[in-house]
């Protein structure tokens, strides 16, 4: 990919991560998370597609996992504890944007906890 594409894609992803963090900061409870799931999913879906195109597979994989989680949340009656776990995951997206070769195993473990709650 061209340097210009990577520059534009990086800026877009930074904006999406900022919107995720902003939405997360408005959530005081797991019920708020349910109400905002579609907002979260909109941004994770975009990152899921854009990050791999710029060579950042780790961020793309993380966004894909989160995208799947956010699609499930509105259909579940029990999301107790999910917000607390997400608070530790969303900030790692910025880290992965800047450090694309980082290991995401610990973050994936946290997402696995969310999936257990949702199933």
C-alpha positions in Angstrom: 0.0 0.0 0.0 1.1 3.5 -0.6 2.3 5.8 2.2 -0.6 8.1 1.6 -3.1 5.2 2.0 -1.5 4.1 5.2 -1.5 7.7 6.5 -5.2 8.2 5.7 -6.1 4.7 7.0 -4.2 5.3 10.3 -6.0 8.6 10.8 -9.4 6.9 10.2 -8.7 4.1 12.6 -7.5 6.6 15.2 -10.8 8.4 14.8 -12.7 5.2 15.2 -10.8 4.1 18.3 -11.4 7.6 19.7 -15.2 7.1 19.1 -15.1 3.7 20.7 -13.4 5.2 23.8 -15.8 8.1 23.8 -18.8 5.8 23.6 -17.3 3.5 26.3 -16.9 6.5 28.6 -20.6 7.2 28.4 -21.4 3.7 29.6 -22.0 3.4 33.3 -23.5 -0.1 33.3 -23.9 -3.2 31.3 -27.4 -1.9 30.3 -25.7 1.1 28.7 -23.5 -1.3 26.8 -26.5 -3.0 25.3 -27.9 0.4 24.3 -24.7 1.4 22.6 -23.7 -2.0 21.1 -24.6 -0.9 17.5 -22.4 2.2 17.9 -19.4 0.1 19.0 -20.1 -2.4 16.3 -20.1 0.3 13.6 -16.5 1.3 14.5 -15.1 -2.2 15.1 -16.5 -3.3 11.7 -14.7 -0.5 9.9 -11.5 -1.2 11.7 -11.9 -4.9 11.0 -11.8 -4.2 7.3 -9.3 -1.3 7.2 -6.5 -2.6 9.5 -5.6 -5.6 7.5 -5.5 -3.5 4.3 -2.8 -1.5 5.8 -0.9 -4.5 7.0 -2.0 -4.5 10.7 -3.4 -8.0 11.0 -3.3 -8.0 14.8 -5.6 -5.0 15.0 -7.8 -6.4 12.3 -8.2 -9.7 14.2 -9.0 -7.9 17.5 -11.5 -5.7 15.7 -13.1 -8.8 14.1 -13.5 -10.5 17.5 -15.0 -7.4 19.0 -17.3 -6.9 16.0 -18.7 -10.4 16.6 -19.2 -9.7 20.3 -21.0 -6.4 19.6 -23.3 -8.1 17.2 -24.3 -10.6 19.9 -24.8 -8.1 22.8 -28.3 -6.7 21.8 -29.7 -10.2 21.6 -28.6 -11.3 25.0 -30.4 -10.7 28.3 -27.3 -11.3 30.4 -24.2 -9.1 29.8 -23.2 -8.8 33.4 -19.6 -8.0 33.7 -19.0 -7.3 30.0 -18.5 -3.6 30.4 -15.7 -4.1 33.0 -13.9 -6.4 30.6 -14.2 -4.0 27.6 -12.7 -1.2 29.6 -9.5 -3.1 29.5 -9.7 -4.1 25.8 -10.6 -0.9 23.9 -7.4 1.0 24.9 -5.3 -1.9 23.6 -6.5 -1.1 20.1 -4.5 2.2 20.1 -1.4 0.2 21.3 -1.9 -2.3 18.4 -2.3 0.5 15.9 1.1 1.8 17.0 2.7 -1.6 17.6 1.2 -4.0 14.9 3.6 -6.9 15.7 2.5 -7.1 19.3 1.1 -10.3 20.8 -2.7 -10.1 21.4 -3.1 -13.4 23.3 -4.0 -11.7 26.6 -6.5 -9.5 24.9 -8.0 -12.5 23.1 -8.3 -14.2 26.5 -10.4 -11.3 27.8 -12.6 -11.4 24.7 -13.1 -15.2 25.3 -14.4 -14.2 28.8 -17.0 -12.0 27.2 -18.0 -14.7 24.8 -18.5 -17.1 27.7 -20.8 -14.6 29.4 -22.8 -14.1 26.2 -23.2 -17.8 25.5 
